[in-house]
Amino acid sequence: MTATARKLVIVESPAKARTIAGYLGSGFDVEASVGHIRDLAQPSELPAEMKKGPYKKFAIDVENGFDPYYVVDADKKKKVTELKKLLKDADELYLATDEDREGEAIAWHLLEVLKPKVPVKRMVFHEITREAIQRALAEPRDLDTRLVDAQETRRLLDRLYGYEVSPVLWRKVRQGLSAGRVQSVATRMVVDRERERMAFRAAEYWDVKGSFTGGRGATAGTTFGARLVAVDGAKVATGKDFRDDATLKNQKTLHLDEATATGLVSALEGADVTVSSVEEKPYTRRPAAPFTTSTLQQEASRKLRMNSRAAMRTAQTLYENGYITYMRTDSVALSGQAIDAARRQATELYGADFIPQKPRFYASKSKGAQEAHEAIRPAGDSFRTPAQVSGALSGDEFRLYELIWKRTVASQMADAKGSTASVRLQGTASDGRVAEFAASGTVITFRGFLAAYEEGRDVERYSDGENASGKDARLPDLQTGDGVATDALVAEGHETSPPPRYTEASLVKALEERGIGRPSTYAATISVITDRGYVLRRGQALVPSWVAFSVIRLLEEHFPKLIDYDFTAEMESDLDRIAAGEADRVDWLAGFYFGRDGAEGLQNLVEDLGEIDAREINSITIADGITLRVGRYGPYLEGTPSEEGGQARRASVPDDIAPDELTAQKAEELFAASADDGRELGVDPATGHTIIAKNGRFGPYVTEVLPEPEAPAKGKKKPAKPKPRTGSLFKDMDLATVDLEAALKLLSLPRVVGKDPESGDEITAQNGRYGPYLKKGTDSRSLTSEDQIFDITLDEALEIYSQPKRGRGATAAKPLKELGEDPSSGKPVVVKDGRFGPYVTDGTTNATLRAADSVETIAADRAYELLAEKRAKGPAKKKAPARKPAAKKAPAKKAATKKS
């Protein structure tokens, strides 16, 4: 070994590499693998001689120990070459990937590919601070092959599940769909909730609210509210007393209608009302435990309106830059140093009274808590306050750090204290009925942890109906027998509410409560089901698409076990047992795929499917004689003919109508709109064709009515039916007012602006999927408004073409944001707006912003990371016209030293 030999440290991300490099000496090279460097091969990536062997279907030999065949990702070959080069000059290799299963697997794959001949050490830490890195360096451990086994089992399981089930969806529902162990169950949960909403029938009920004045001593004359809770001892029904079919859960409950409620108000006019009971209880509320991955996602959604993917992306940036501890964890425990830091900071900020005498210790409620061994908290043995990091963090990063800091400090603070008073009032109506009203209020006398943080809550279907006064509402001093004055009584009508749709926060919570999947994968799961079009967002609510209904129905009828909630949770527990060394991965996979003890395996489920009626699977009954069908081009309604012997009625279903909103009445409206042949605008003088304006699936448009073609001569082939010209209305046009002149202009598009005097190419102006644009040959340039399509002159068009081209046809514009100098290229990095969305660039490398990134909140480190990932992939390569068969390669095996 040469005197210049160095120590090589490999982590996953460039940002993590930069932070760690600052804590290590000059004798270390810290490099990023940029995530996984290899994965299971796609069937097309298999060597020619393996495409007909046992690996051909899954890149897994299911007959011989479920042996996987891995390949280095095409965009990671350059990175692997770089790492091997650095390894040649190293005398030690430190694998410093994350300490969870995924990180352990990345480390194992690095070992398998790099094949180091120098000592290898596994370096783990759950926060990136100088002290933590130095401790990890001094206390390395061996690779944990049990964690690798668990991750590999999960990966093989997902490949088997997806490759066996997804093709069934392609054949019976639609091409491009996918099934997955967790994603399909999550989709089922959203679909099941929508089914509940579709089956829901609203019940109308009435109640009576009153305003009363009373009190003793200093509280005399206090006005407070109360609600009618009983009449002649019978409980008055509220929303939560009804089933979803509009019937009462308990027939002894009194269901007030409008007449009864208003009659009671009249009968109580002038009645004496007295206090029948007073009850006061101490109120105590304890702080929530520090954040786990799941609770962080839930609170980020509730408080910051941040989706799961954005929350995890931001948390990862904070972790990699040394601001918080590792963000993938099921643990709620804090280290002794962290507890001391939280108590110390709470004392400094709020006073000694706000700290309990003894530290608080929290135990995990998750059955399989197995990731990092500490909750998510601010990094370090002493915490930086939000004010101390405000200069370095901004946007989402600052908001999420502040949330984590508040939750951590509050978790070690004293209980909130107060009292809850409940009062019952009684009055006798003129017809002899006894009406009972209730009021309650909670008064906080000591805020305790609430001074720092209060946990958010998901929207509840029904709040506590008796709490007419509410929290922090102070009732007057009342005693049994006291009279109160009735200021007003009002009868109010209500309707029961359908079950609330899932939000990201409530879906994450429900998945965790059922033990389905891992919190660390929830962000990816929700991203998949939304990206695939199974679930759509409506504000914070998650709404299933009609395609999701078809997919879930097929799975329920033909693969019921695979989307059973309990079975999926049991699989997760089994994977935990493999990680703990309590189960063998090969034995478990064999049971799942081939079956065991009379239980069918996945292979038999797929082979014994029988005939699946695709039309039936893609049909949902809306009402008698009305069926929704999921078609190739989207959902549409089919109804019985309006006249005997007529054709079935059909109508497209707009994307903005949620499944529970598609009632029989709404369906009839869509049929009526579809049957409308459009509003006749006049006749095109050039063609003699009638021009109409009508609504379509993709919005309002104008079109021409073509005459029916003449029937061909006998024996002649019927000619193709000509297509009418169509033109979508501009955004500022209205279907009800658009006239013939405007319609003819729309139908005349594309408009010829003129010819380029230099090239002779024709320049046209037209409207497209991404808005108005100019076209000259293959060169397109965006226009700023639809009006320009008709107004732009040749000189103005030539001026646009004289400007530098940016992206795919857009004109040059000022950067949206400047982010400083890239540490790798030394060039200034800016955010620009491209045809396919915003991207970061240093002038040489461009990287599109991910879904979780935004122009407003992207930080410099995140931009540098995106550019580094893009550079690691290298330039896109054109596919060669032909290629030689790949050299033979033995299937990748795990090291012999690996324990089973």
PADRENLUM-946279 format. One record per residue (C-alpha): residue in three letters; x, y, z. Coordinates in steps of 0.5 Angstrom, whole numbers, plus 2048, in hexadecimal, padded with zeros to 3 digits. Each point is the difference from the previous one (the first is absolute). Last residue first. Layout:
BEGIN
ALAXYZ;...
This chain:
BEGIN
SER7C67DD80D;LYS806803802;LYS8058037FB;THR8077FD800;ALA7FF7FD7F9;ALA7FF8077FD;LYS7F98017FD;LYS7FF7FD7F9;ALA8008047F9;PRO7FE7FB7FA;ALA8067FE7FC;LYS8018057FA;LYS8017FE7F9;ALA8028057FB;ALA7FA8047FD;PRO7FD7FF7F9;LYS8038057FB;ARG7FB8067FF;ALA7FC8037FB;PRO7FE8077FE;ALA803803806;LYS7FB804805;LYS802807800;LYS804801807;ALA7FE805805;PRO805804803;GLY8037FE807;LYS7FC7FD805;ALA805803806;ARG7FF8077FD;LYS7F97FF801;GLU8017FE807;ALA805806801;LEU7FB8057FD;LEU7FA7FE805;GLU805800806;TYR8028077FE;ALA7F9802800;ARG7FF7FD806;ASP806803803;ALA7FD8077FE;ALA7FA800803;ILE7F97FF7FC;THR7FA803804;GLU7FD8057FB;VAL8027FC7F9;SER7FD7FA803;ASP8027F9801;ALA7FC7FA802;ALA7FE7FF7F9;ARG8078007FE;LEU8048067FD;THR8037FE7F9;ALA807800800;ASN8058037FB;THR8078007FF;THR8058057FC;GLY7FD807802;ASP8007FE807;THR7F97FE800;VAL7F97FF804;TYR7FA7FE7FD;PRO7F8803800;GLY7FB7FD7FC;PHE8007FC7FA;ARG8008057FB;GLY806803804;ASP800805806;LYS807802803;VAL8037FF806;VAL807802801;VAL8077FE801;PRO8068047FF;LYS8067FB7FE;GLY8067FD805;SER7FE7FA7FC;SER8007FB807;PRO7FF805805;ASP7FA8047FC;GLU800807801;GLY7FA804803;LEU7F97FE800;GLU7FD8067FB;LYS7F87FF7FF;LEU7FB8017FA;PRO8068017FB;LYS7FE8067FB;ALA7FD7FD7FA;ALA8027FD7F9;THR7FB7FE7FC;ALA7FC7F9800;GLY8017FB7FB;ARG8027FA803;GLY805803806;ARG8028077FE;LYS8018027F9;PRO805807800;GLN7FC8067FD;SER7FF8017F8;TYR7FA7FB800;ILE7FC805804;GLU8028067FC;LEU7FE7FC7FA;ALA7F97FF803;GLU7FF807801;ASP8028027F9;LEU7FB7FB7FD;THR7FB803804;ILE7FC7FD806;ASP7F9801801;PHE7FC7FA7FF;ILE8057FB804;GLN801806804;ASP7FA800803;GLU8017F9804;SER806803804;THR807800801;LEU8027FC7FA;SER8057FA801;ARG8057FF7FA;SER8007FA7FC;ASP8067FE7FB;THR7FE7F97FC;GLY7FF8047FA;LYS7FE807802;LYS7FA800806;LEU7FE805804;TYR7FC7FE807;PRO7FA801804;GLY7FF7FB806;TYR8037FA802;ARG7FB7FB7FD;GLY8008047FA;ASN7FE8077FD;GLN8028027F9;ALA8048067FC;THR8047FE7FA;ILE8078027FD;GLU8017FD7F9;ASP8087FF7FF;GLY8038047FA;SER8067FF804;GLU803808800;PRO7F98037FE;ASP7FC7FC806;LYS7F97FF7FD;GLY7FA803802;VAL7FB7FF806;VAL7FC7FA7FE;ARG7FB7FF805;PRO7FF7F9802;LEU7FA801801;SER7FA8027FC;LEU7FB7FC804;LEU802805806;LYS7FE8067FB;LEU7FA7FD7FE;ALA7FE7FF807;ALA801807802;GLU7FC8037FA;LEU7FA7FB801;ASP7FF802807;VAL8037FE807;THR7FA802805;ALA7FE7FA804;LEU8077FC7FF;ASP804806803;MET8068027FE;ASP806803804;LYS8037F9801;PHE8007FF7F8;LEU7FB7FB7FD;SER8037FA7FD;GLY8007FF7F9;THR7FD7FA7FC;ARG8007FF7F8;PRO7FC7FA7FE;LYS8037F97FF;PRO7FE7FD7F9;LYS7FD7F9801;ALA8057FB7FC;PRO7FD7FD7FA;LYS7FC7FA7FF;LYS8037FB7FC;LYS7FD7FF7F9;GLY7FC7FA7FF;LYS7F98047FF;ALA8028077FF;PRO802804806;ALA7FA803804;GLU801808800;PRO803803806;GLU7FC803805;PRO800808800;LEU806803805;VAL7FD803806;GLU806805802;THR803801807;VAL801805806;TYR8037FE806;PRO7FE800808;GLY8047FB805;PHE8047FA7FF;ARG7FA7FB801;GLY7FC8047FB;ASN7FC806800;LYS7FD8037FA;ALA8008067FB;ILE7FD7FF7F9;ILE8028027F9;THR7FC7FD7FA;HIS8047FF7FA;GLY7FF8047F9;THR8078007FF;ALA8038077FF;PRO7FA803803;ASP8007FC807;VAL7F9800802;GLY7FD802807;LEU8017FF807;GLU7FC7FA802;ARG8017FF807;GLY8027F8801;ASP7FD7FA7FE;ASP7FD7FF807;ALA8007F8802;SER806801804;ALA7FD806804;ALA7FA7FB801;PHE8047FA802;LEU805804805;GLU7F9803803;GLU7FE7F9801;ALA8067FE803;LYS800806805;GLN7F97FD802;ALA8027F9801;THR806802804;LEU8078017FE;GLU802805806;ASP8037FA804;PRO8047FE7FA;ALA803807800;ILE7FE8047FA;ASP8068057FD;ASP8037FA7FB;PRO7F98017FC;VAL7FC7FA7FF;SER7FF7FF7F8;ALA7F97FE7FE;ARG7FC7FB7FD;ARG7F97FE7FF;ALA7FF7F97FD;GLN7FC8007F9;GLY7F98007FF;GLY7FB7FA800;GLU7FC803806;GLU802807801;SER804803805;PRO8057FB7FF;THR8037FC806;GLY806804803;GLU8088007FE;LEU804805804;TYR8078017FE;PRO8077FF803;GLY8068017FC;TYR8037FF7FA;ARG8017F9800;GLY7FA7FF804;VAL7FE800807;ARG7F87FF800;LEU7FB803804;THR7F97FD800;ILE7F9803800;GLY7FA7FB7FF;ASP7FF800808;ALA805805803;ILE807801800;THR8027F97FF;ILE8087FF7FF;SER8037FC7FA;ASN8077FF7FE;ILE8007F9803;GLU7FA7FE7FC;ARG8038027FA;ALA8077FD801;ASP7FC7F9802;ILE8067FC803;GLU8007F97FE;GLY8047FB804;LEU805803805;ASP8037FA802;GLU8078017FD;VAL801807804;LEU7FD7FD807;ASN8057FA7FF;GLN8068047FF;LEU7FE805806;GLY8007FA805;GLU7F97FD802;ALA8007FD807;GLY7FF7F9801;ASP806800805;ARG8058047FB;GLY7FF8047FA;PHE8058007FA;TYR801808800;PHE7FF802807;GLY8027F9803;ALA8078007FC;LEU801808802;TRP8007FE807;ASP8047FA800;VAL8058047FC;ARG800806805;ASP8017FB806;ALA7FD803806;GLU802802807;GLY8068047FE;ALA7FD807802;ALA8008027F9;ILE7FC7FA7FE;ARG7FB801806;ASP7FF8077FE;LEU7FF7FD7F9;ASP7FB7FC803;SER7FC805803;GLU7FF8047FA;MET7FD7FA7FD;GLU7FC7FF805;ALA7FD8087FF;THR7FF7FE7F9;PHE7FC7FA802;ASP7FC804805;TYR7FE8057FB;ASP7FE7FB7FA;ILE8038037FA;LEU8047FA7FE;LYS7FB7FB803;PRO7FA8027FB;PHE8047FF7FA;HIS7FA7FE7FB;GLU7FA804803;GLU803805804;LEU8068017FB;LEU7FB8017FA;ARG7FC805804;ILE806804803;VAL8028017F9;SER7F98027FD;PHE7FF805806;ALA8078037FF;VAL7FE8017F9;TRP7FA804802;SER805805804;PRO801800807;VAL7FF807804;LEU806802805;ALA7FE806804;GLN805806801;GLY7FD8047FA;ARG7FD7FB7FC;ARG8067FB7FE;LEU7FF7FA7FC;VAL8017F9801;TYR8017FA7FB;GLY8038057FB;ARG8077FC800;ASP803806803;THR7FB801806;ILE8017F8802;VAL8088017FF;SER801806804;ILE7FB7FD806;THR8057FA800;ALA8068047FF;ALA7FE805806;TYR7FE7F9804;THR8077FD7FF;SER803802807;PRO7FA7FF803;ARG8007F97FF;GLY7FB7FB7FC;ILE7F97FF803;GLY8007FF808;ARG7F9802800;GLU801806805;GLU8068027FB;LEU7FB8007FA;ALA7FB804803;LYS805805803;VAL8038017F9;LEU7F98007FD;SER7FE806805;ALA8068047FE;GLU7FF7FF7F9;THR7F9802800;TYR7FB7FB800;ARG7F98017FF;PRO7FB802805;PRO7FA7FB802;PRO7FA8037FD;SER7FD806804;THR7F9800804;GLU7FB8057FE;HIS7FF806805;GLY7FA805801;GLU800805806;ALA7FB802805;VAL801806804;LEU7FF802807;ALA802807802;ASP802804807;THR7FD7FB805;ALA802802807;VAL8037FC805;GLY7FD7FD806;ASP8057FD805;GLY7FE7F9803;THR8067FC7FF;GLN806806801;LEU8038047FB;ASP8068047FF;PRO8008027F9;LEU8037FC7FA;ARG8078027FD;ALA8017FE7F9;ASP8087FE7FF;LYS7FD7F97FD;GLY7F98007FD;SER7FA804802;ALA7FB7FB7FD;ASN8047FA802;GLU7FA7FB7FF;GLY8007FF7F9;ASP8087FD801;SER8028017F9;TYR7FD7FC7FA;ARG8047FD7FA;GLU807802803;VAL8058047FC;ASP8077FE801;ARG803802806;GLY807805802;GLU8047FF806;GLU801806804;TYR807803801;ALA804805804;ALA7FC803805;LEU7FB7FA800;PHE8067FC803;GLY7FD803807;ARG7FA8057FF;PHE7FE800807;THR7F9803802;ILE7FD7FD7F9;VAL7F8801801;THR7FC7FA7FD;GLY7F98027FE;SER7F97FC801;ALA7F98017FE;ALA7FA7FC800;PHE7F88017FF;GLU7FB7FC803;ALA7F88017FE;VAL7FB7FD804;ARG7F97FF7FC;GLY7FA803804;ASP7FC8037FA;SER803807802;ALA8077FE800;THR8047FE807;GLY807802800;GLN8067FD802;LEU808802800;ARG8067FB800;VAL807803801;SER8067FD7FF;ALA807803802;THR8077FE7FE;SER806802804;GLY8078027FE;LYS8077FD800;ALA8058007FA;ASP8057FA801;ALA807802801;MET8058007FB;GLN8057FB7FD;SER7FC7FF7FA;ALA7FF8077FF;VAL8078017FE;THR8007FA7FB;ARG7F98037FD;LYS8038077FF;TRP8067FE7FD;ILE7FD7FB7FB;LEU7FB8067FE;GLU806805800;TYR8047FB7FB;LEU7FA7FF7FC;ARG7FF8087FF;PHE8078017FF;GLU8017FB7FA;ASP7F98027FD;GLY8028077FF;SER807802803;LEU8067FD803;ALA807803802;GLY7FE807803;SER7FA7FD803;VAL8047FB804;GLN801804806;ALA7F9802800;PRO7FD7F9800;THR8047FE806;ARG8077FC7FF;PHE7FF7FA805;SER8067FE804;ASP8037F9800;GLY7FF8007F8;ALA7FB7FF7FB;PRO7F8803801;ARG7FC7FA801;ILE7FD7FA7FC;ALA7FF7FA805;GLU8067FB802;HIS8027F97FE;ALA8008017F9;GLU7FB7FA7FC;GLN7FD7FB804;ALA7F9802803;GLY7FC7FA7FE;LYS7FA800804;SER800808801;LYS7FE802806;SER807803802;ALA802801807;TYR801807803;PHE804803805;ARG7FE807804;PRO806802804;LYS7FE801808;GLN7FE807803;PRO7FC8027FB;ILE8028067FC;PHE7FC8067FF;ASP801803807;ALA8078017FF;GLY7FF8057FB;TYR7FE8017F8;LEU8068017FC;GLU8067FE804;THR7FC7FA804;ALA7FD7FE7F9;GLN8078007FD;ARG8037FC806;ARG7FB7FB800;ALA8017FF7F8;ALA8077FF801;ASP8007FC806;ILE7FB7FB7FC;ALA8048007FA;GLN8077FE804;GLY7FC7FB803;SER7FE7FD7F9;LEU7F98017FE;ALA7FB7FB7FF;VAL7FA8007FB;SER8027FB7FB;ASP7FD7FE7FA;THR8068037FC;ARG8028037F9;MET802807801;TYR807800803;THR801805805;ILE7FF8087FE;TYR8048067FE;GLY8077FC7FD;ASN7FF8027F9;GLU7FE7F97FE;TYR7FB800805;LEU7FD8067FE;THR8007FE7F9;GLN7FD7F9802;ALA7FA804804;THR7FF8047FA;ARG7FF7FA7FB;MET7FC7FD805;ALA7FB806801;ALA8008017F9;ARG7FE7F87FE;SER7FB800806;ASN7FC8067FE;MET801807803;ARG7FA804803;LEU805803805;LYS7FB7FE806;ARG7FC7FA7FE;SER8057FD7FB;ALA806801804;GLU7FD7FD806;GLN7FE7FA7FC;GLN8077FF7FD;LEU803801807;THR7FC7FB803;SER8027FB7FB;THR807801800;THR800800808;PHE800807803;PRO800801808;ALA7FB7FE804;ALA7FA804801;PRO7FF804806;ARG7FB7FF806;ARG7FA803801;THR7FC800807;TYR7FA803802;PRO7FD800807;LYS7F87FF800;GLU7FA804802;GLU7F97FE800;VAL7FA804800;SER7F97FD800;SER7F98027FF;VAL8018087FF;THR7F98037FF;VAL7FC8027FA;ASP7F9804801;ALA7FC7FF7FA;GLY7FE8077FD;GLU8017FD7F9;LEU8017F8801;ALA7FA7FE7FC;SER8028057FA;VAL8077FC800;LEU7FD7FA800;GLY7FB8017FA;THR8068027FC;ALA8047F9802;THR7FA7FC7FF;ALA7FE8037F9;GLU8078007FE;ASP8017F9801;LEU8037FD807;HIS8037F9800;LEU7FF7FE807;THR8057FA802;LYS7FC7FA802;GLN8017FD7F9;ASN8087FF801;LYS8048007FA;LEU7FB8057FD;THR7FF7FF7F8;ALA8038057FB;ASP8047FA7FC;ASP806802803;ARG7FE7FF807;PHE7FD805804;ASP802802807;LYS8078047FE;GLY7FC8057FD;THR7FC802806;ALA7FA7FD803;VAL7FC803806;LYS8017FB806;ALA7F97FE803;GLY7FF802808;ASP7FA8047FE;VAL8048047FB;ALA807800800;VAL8078037FD;LEU7FD8077FE;ARG8078047FF;ALA803806805;GLY8038077FF;PHE802804805;THR7FF807802;THR803803807;GLY7FB804804;ALA8037FE807;THR8087FE7FF;ALA802804806;GLY7FB7FD805;ARG7FC7FB7FD;GLY7FE7FE7F9;GLY7FA8017FA;THR7FF8027F9;PHE7FE7FB7FB;SER8007FF7F8;GLY7FD7FA7FE;LYS8017FB7FA;VAL7FA7FB7FE;ASP8017FA7FB;TRP7FE7FD7FA;TYR8017FA7FC;GLU8017FE7F8;ALA8037FA7FE;ALA8057FF7FB;ARG8017FA7FC;PHE8077FD7FF;ALA8017FA7FB;MET8048057FC;ARG804802806;GLU8017F9802;ARG8037FE7F9;GLU804806801;ARG8037FE806;ASP8017F97FD;VAL8048037FA;VAL805804804;MET8017FA804;ARG8017FB7FA;THR8058057FD;ALA8047FF807;VAL7FF7F97FF;SER8028007F8;GLN806805802;VAL8037FB806;ARG8017F97FC;GLY8008047F9;ALA7FC7FF7FA;SER8018057FA;LEU7FD8037FA;GLY8038017F9;GLN7FB7FD7FC;ARG7F9800802;VAL7FA7FC804;LYS8007F97FE;ARG8077FE7FC;TRP804806803;LEU7FD7FE807;VAL8027F97FF;PRO8078027FE;SER801803807;VAL7FE7FA804;GLU8067FC7FF;TYR8068057FF;GLY7FD804805;TYR8007FB806;LEU8067FC7FE;ARG8048077FF;ASP7FD802807;LEU8027FA803;LEU8078007FD;ARG801807803;ARG7FD7FF807;THR8047F9801;GLU8078047FE;GLN7FE806805;ALA7FF7FA805;ASP8067FC7FE;VAL804807800;LEU7FE801807;ARG8027F9802;THR8078017FD;ASP802806805;LEU8068027FD;ASP806800806;ARG800806805;PRO804806800;GLU801804807;ALA8068057FF;LEU7FD8037F9;ALA7F9800803;ARG802804806;GLN8048057FC;ILE7FA8007FB;ALA7FB801806;GLU804806804;ARG8018047F9;THR7F97FF7FF;ILE7FC7FC7FB;GLU7FB7FD804;HIS7FE7F8800;PHE8077FD7FF;VAL8027FA7FD;MET8077FE7FD;ARG8017F97FD;LYS8087FF7FF;VAL8037FD7FB;PRO8087FE800;VAL8038007F9;LYS7FF7FB7FA;PRO7F98047FE;LYS7FB7FC7FC;LEU7FD8067FD;VAL7FA7FD7FD;GLU7FE7FB806;LEU803805805;LEU7FB8067FD;HIS7FA7FB800;TRP8017FF808;ALA801807801;ILE7F98017FC;ALA7FD7FB804;GLU802803807;GLY7FD8067FE;GLU7FA7FD7FE;ARG7FF7FC806;ASP802806805;GLU806803802;ASP8018057FA;THR8067FF7FC;ALA807801803;LEU8047FA7FD;TYR807802802;LEU8067FD7FB;GLU807800803;ASP8078007FC;ALA7FD8047FB;ASP8048027F9;LYS7FC7FB7FC;LEU7FA801803;LEU8008077FD;LYS8007FD7F9;LYS7FB7FB802;LEU7FB805803;GLU8018047F9;THR7FE7FA7FC;VAL7FA7FF804;LYS7FE8077FF;LYS8007FF7F8;LYS7FD7F9801;LYS7FA804804;ASP7FB8027FA;ALA8007F97FD;ASP7FE7FD807;VAL8057FB802;VAL7FD7F97FF;TYR7FD7FB805;TYR7FE7F97FF;PRO7FC7FD806;ASP8007F9803;PHE7F97FE802;GLY8037FA803;ASN8017FC7FA;GLU7F97FF7FD;VAL7FE808800;ASP8068027FC;ILE7FF807800;ALA8018057FA;PHE7F8800800;LYS7FE7FC7FA;LYS8077FE7FD;TYR8047FE806;PRO7FE7F8800;GLY8038007F9;LYS7FE8037F9;LYS802807801;MET8077FD803;GLU8047FF7FA;ALA7FE8077FD;PRO803804806;LEU7FA803804;GLU7FF8077FF;SER7F97FF7FD;PRO7FD7FC806;GLN802806804;ALA8057FE805;LEU800801807;ASP803806803;ARG807803800;ILE803807802;HIS7FB802805;GLY800807802;VAL8058057FE;SER8067FC801;ALA803806804;GLU807801801;VAL804802806;ASP8088007FF;PHE803800807;GLY807802802;SER7FF807800;GLY7FC7FF807;LEU7F97FF801;TYR7FA804802;GLY8008057FA;ALA8007F97FC;ILE7F97FE803;THR7FC8067FE;ARG8038007F9;ALA7FE7F87FF;LYS7F9801803;ALA7FF8057FB;PRO8037FC7FB;SER7FB7FA802;GLU8017F9801;VAL8067FF804;ILE8077FD7FF;VAL806802804;LEU8077FE7FD;LYS806801804;ARG8078027FD;ALA8067FD7FD;THR8058057FF;ALA8067FC803;THR7FF7FB7FB;MET7FD7F9802;
